[in-house]
Amino acid sequence: MALILLGAYALLIVWTGMAAQRRHTVMEPSAAADAFYVNNRTGNAWGVGFSIIVSCVGASATLGIIGLAFMAGTPAFWWLGAGAAGLALLSLLLARAVRRSGAYTLPHTVETLLGSQARPVIAAVIVVAWTAILAAQFSALTKVLGSITAFTPFTCLGIGLLLIGVHTMGGQAAIMRTDRIHAFILVLSLALMLAWLTHHNPGWLTSVRIEAVNNAFPVDKLLYFLVVVGANYVVCPMLFGRLLSAQDERSAVAGGLIGAGGLMVCAALIVAVGLACKGLIPADTPGDAVLTAVLSGVMPPWMHVVVSFALISAIVSSADSCLVTAATVGSHDLLGNTSVAIRRLCVLALGVAGAGVSLWGKGILGFLLMAYDIFACGVAMPCFVGLVLPKGRSIQAHFACAAVIAGGLLGIAAALTEERVYNYTGMAVSALLAYAGAFVRQRESQAALTE
């Protein structure tokens, strides 16, 4: 039964991607590019909001955060809570300017502020970071597929690559077409899981302690989530892609706020599921394995199948967004070629790269934190500085490049050593270099006027 459902789901997803590809083939080049990059800019507020929710709630918010809640309790809320706060800031402060730019990607959006020389550097950092996030999705998908089939992990990884890769070749048009369905499945499945777990383990409700921090989740970790993770939602190439797909500025702002509210609801549901798992499986179960252990060892077969397919839906909807983000930035900002063949080749190459990185075995949250470290330090801060500068000011290109490189290197150091000081130092250095570049540019302009 599970294999039949898996096959039907895979056919639906693959058919959606291939249908979009066929439409792109007969379009004019400019129309095909609009469809692939920004869904022809036709998204209304609810469409943008639902797409944001399912794009953000993937592996981290299913297997990852449930495991974190199982081990650390209610502070696990901050994983998505910090993201929701960052998304709200993006919606209120920057969404109108982002949509007004008429760009295709984040590097394209900030090019006039940071200079054309910084654009490929920013694009390279995004491609690396989002490939790591994609690896987290592949890692999660392999675990879930393995729990409902007799396939080996390598076979499950191959199925995931085929499923996500073919679907994503249709671009934003294919992805946003299925996101409302994925959003409905996600919320319904989380509520169903919570109801079943509460029925079989009602004691978790009376044992919950509402805490912002505790011994398993200290203040320094909360600060990391609010600053580093939150920054990745304020300036995020995946979220910029959704805002740029909105039909107008008002829809971009409203869609972002709907997405932020949806993330808060999902955060509460997911944390509750993780808490409800306590007492049903051994306390020393690894975080990444908590939900799969409950599915295979506690829930009845029918519930196992239903929840597993809901998880697959959530992970696929996030993975395709990660892959299309990396592929659009790679093809448009690095290669400078918007042909259909190049875009599809980028999807294929980066999909294979993400699947390969997932074999590293760093773990779901490990991959995500690594990507966030690199992006927040190397890209988020200088882009944010550029976007909030007073009108008429921009950052001198050499300073922008220096900010991205210096911040990115410190972000890599943070990812490799897990020392938080590199995170905060990297963000501060990149922000200061970017701001200094704006000041130098202004001084140069004033000097030219007096000559």
Sequence and secondary structure as in RCSB ss.txt:
>XXXX:A:sequence
MALILLGAYALLIVWTGMAAQRRHTVMEPSAAADAFYVNNRTGNAWGVGFSIIVSCVGASATLGIIGLAFMAGTP
AFWWLGAGAAGLALLSLLLARAVRRSGAYTLPHTVETLLGSQARPVIAAVIVVAWTAILAAQFSALTKVLGSITA
FTPFTCLGIGLLLIGVHTMGGQAAIMRTDRIHAFILVLSLALMLAWLTHHNPGWLTSVRIEAVNNAFPVDKLLYF
LVVVGANYVVCPMLFGRLLSAQDERSAVAGGLIGAGGLMVCAALIVAVGLACKGLIPADTPGDAVLTAVLSGVMP
PWMHVVVSFALISAIVSSADSCLVTAATVGSHDLLGNTSVAIRRLCVLALGVAGAGVSLWGKGILGFLLMAYDIF
ACGVAMPCFVGLVLPKGRSIQAHFACAAVIAGGLLGIAAALTEERVYNYTGMAVSALLAYAGAFVRQRESQAALT
E
>XXXX:A:secstr
 HHHHHHHHHHHHHHHHHHHHHHHHHS HHHHHHHHHHGGG B HHHHHHHHHHHHSSTIIIIIHHHHHHHH GG
GGHHHHHHHHHHHHIIIIIHHHHHHTT SSHHHHHHHHH TTHHHHHHHHHHHHHHHHHHHHHHHHHHHHHHHSS
  HHHHHHHHHHHHHHHHTTHHHHHHHHHHHHHHHHHHHHHHHHHHHHHH THHHHH    S BTTB HHHHHHI
IIIIHHHHHS HHHHHHHHTBSSHHHHHHHHHHHHHHHHHHHHHHHHHHHHTBTTB TT  GGGHHHHHHHHTS 
HHHHHHHHHHHHHHHHHHHHHHHHHHHHHIIIIIS    HHHHHHHHHHHHHHHHHHHTT   HHHHHHHHHHHH
IIIIIHHHHHHHHS TT    HHHHHHHHHHHHHHHHHHHHH  HHHHHHHHHHHHHHHHHHHHHHHHHHHHHHH
 
